[in-house]
Amino acid sequence: MKGFGMGFDVGVSYIHTEKGHSNVKYRRLCQQRYEPYKFKVGVSLMDFGYIRFTDEARKYQYENVSGSFEQVDTLTPYYNNLEFITQDVNSRFYENPEDALESQKFNMYLPASLGVQFDYHYVKNWYVSASMSLPINFAKSQVRAPANFMVAPRLETQVFEMGMPFTLYDMRHPMLGAYMRFYNFTVGTDNLAGFLNLTNHYGFNFYFSFKINFIKNRCKKKLPRFCVVDDFRFR
């Protein structure tokens, strides 16, 4: 099936630095220095959109009908063909299998969700983050996103980072993961038990990433320093 669609993510975040709010305005990006933060809070709307299938798509509807499924041989080679399965099911409800066809195009909505994130700088290089993702269901023809809750303590420096996220997948299945970063390269998994065969398998993954930073160069020429309100504030 082919089609078209659209989707988007949107969010806002608040960062509370250790020095608090500053009124300093920078004229160049290279002037702005990194300031350690105490905590960060974010709210986001993710995967909000739809896909409309128009090419070789089928939408069937069965209403106030009954059929018999006593003789169904799923080992028949034809059952590997979706078109044959559809015709077989329709023929058990209607004399004419095409009577169940309602449309040759339909919409499917993306698994939209509302996310809340919190990151806390505990002490020195130790941090702890938490996030929650809740599904937003607004249509019948929509893929449901699972509801997740995650807590992840981590050790973070400029060169090295490691953490162990604990996730409650779909608010029912606990998973313990681990990841490690060296400079810009990260490798990890969300479910260690899937590799160690310690419990029933609800899924496992393995991921890696390489991050490319756009480095802000040093200021080659010093700019004149303008007075701001903080320069005359008594502490």
N, C-alpha and C positions, 0 to 999 in steps of 0.2 A: 504494500500500500504506500502511496505517496500523498503528500499534502503540504500544507503550509501552516504556520502558526507564529506565535510570539510569546515571550515570557520575560520577566524581569525580576530582579532582586533590589530591594531598597532597605536602607537602615541608617540609624544614627548612633553615635557613640559619644560618651563623655569621659574625659581623662582628668583625674585629679592628681596634680603633681605634688611632690613633697614640699615645694616652695609655695604652693598655692597659685592663685590666678595672677597673671602679669599683664600689664597694659602696654608693654613694650611692643612697638611695631617695627618689623624688619623690612629693609629695602631689598635685601638679597637673601636667597635661600642659604647661602654659605654662612651668613651671620647667625643663623638660628642654631643654638647648641642643644644637644640632647639633655633633657631634664628627667631624672628618675620620677616615676609615678608611684602613688600610693595605692590607687585602685582605678579600674576602668569598668564602665558599664555600657552595654550596647543592646539595642533592640532592632530586630530586622524582620522583614517580610520576604520570604524566599519562595522561588518557583511559582510565581503567580502568573498564570497564562493559560494558553490552550493550543491544541493542534487540530486542524480541520483536515480530515482525510477525504480526498475527492477522487483519486485514481484507483480503480479496482477495489473499491470499498463496498461493503454490504452492511446494512442494518436490518435485522429481522425482529419481528414482534410476534409474540404468541399470547393470545388473550382469549379466555374462555374456550380452550381446546383441550383435548385429551388424546393420548396415543399409547401404543403398546411397544415395549422394549424387551419383549421376551426373547427374541432371536437376534442377538447382536454378537457378531464375531469380530472382536477388536483385533484379532490376529490376521485378519484379511489384509493383504498388501494395500488395498485401496484405502484403508484407514490411516495410512501415512499421508494421504492427500486431504487437505483441509476442505477443498471444494466438494469432495465425495462425502465427507462427514456431514457437511452442511446440508447437502441434498438428501442424505439418508435421514437426518433428524427431521427435516421439513416434511418429507413424505410420510412420516409417522403421525403427523398432526393434520396435514392437509392432503387432499387428493392431488392438487397441483402444488408441487413444492415451491413455486414462485409466489404463491399467495401469502407466504410469510414475509416476503421482501417488502420492507417499508420505505427504504431509501438507499441510494447508492453513494451517499456521503453522510458523514456524521462528525461531531466534535468530541474530542476528549480533552478534559481539563487536567492540568499538571498537578502534582501532589503539593499543593501550597501548604506552607507552615509558618508559624510565628515563632521566632527565636529570641531568647533572652540570654545574654552572656555577661559574666562577671569575672574579673581578674583582680587578684589582690596580691600586693607585694608584701610578703610576711616579714622577712628580715634578710639583709644582705642579698645573696643570689637565690633565695628561695621564694617561690611563688606558688599560689594555688588558684585554680580557675574552676568555674562551674558554668554550666549552660543547660538550658532546657528548650526543647523543640516540641511544639504542640501543633497537630494537624488542623487545617482550616478546610472544612468540607462545605461546599456551597452548591454542588451539582451532583446528580445521580451518576452521570458518566464521567467520573473523576477517579484518578488513582489516589488512594489514601496514603498519606505519609505517616510513618510510625511516630509515636510519641516517645521521645528520648530524654533521659536525664544523665548528665555526665559531670563527674568531679575528677580533677587531674592535678595532683601536686607535681612540681617540677623544679629542677635545678637548672638555672640558666645563666650563662656567661656569654660574652661576645663570640667566643670560639666554640664552646661546647654547651650542649643542652640535652637533658634526659628527663623523661617523665613517665608516669604510669596512670593513664586515664581509666577510671572505673565508670562503666556505662550501664545504665538500666534500659536495655533496648525494648521498645514498645511497652515500657513500664512493667515488664514481666521477666525478661531474660537478662540476668546479670552477666557482664563481660568485663574482663580485666585485660587491658592492653599495655603496650610499652612502645616507646619510640626513643630515638637518639639522633641528635644533630651534631655534625662536625662542620664548622663554618657554614656553608650554604647548602650542604647535602644532608638530607633527612631520610631515615628509614625506620619503619615501625609496623605495628599491627594493632588492630582494635580488639582482638580476641586471641589471647595466648592459649586458651584451652582448646581452641580448634586445631592447633598444631600438636599439642601434647596429649590429645585424646583423653581428657580428664572428665568430660561430661558429654551429654547429648549435643549433637551438632546442630546449632541454629545458624551456622554460617561462620566464615572466617575470611580474613583479607590480609593482604600484604601490600604495602605501599612504599614508594620512595619519591623524593622530589629534589629538585635543584633550583635554588632561588637566585635570580640575578637582580642585584640591587643597582639602582641608579644613584651613584655616589655624588654627593654635592661637593664640589671642589672647594678648596680653601680660597678665601678672598685674597686676590693678588694686590688689591689696592684698598687701603683703609678708608672707610667712609667717615665723614664727620659725625660725631656723636651728638644726638639731639637730647635735650632734657625731657624727661618724662615725669609723670606725677610721682613715681616711686623714688626719684632722686631726692625729694624734699620731705619724705615721709619719715617721721620719728618712729623708732622701734624700741 
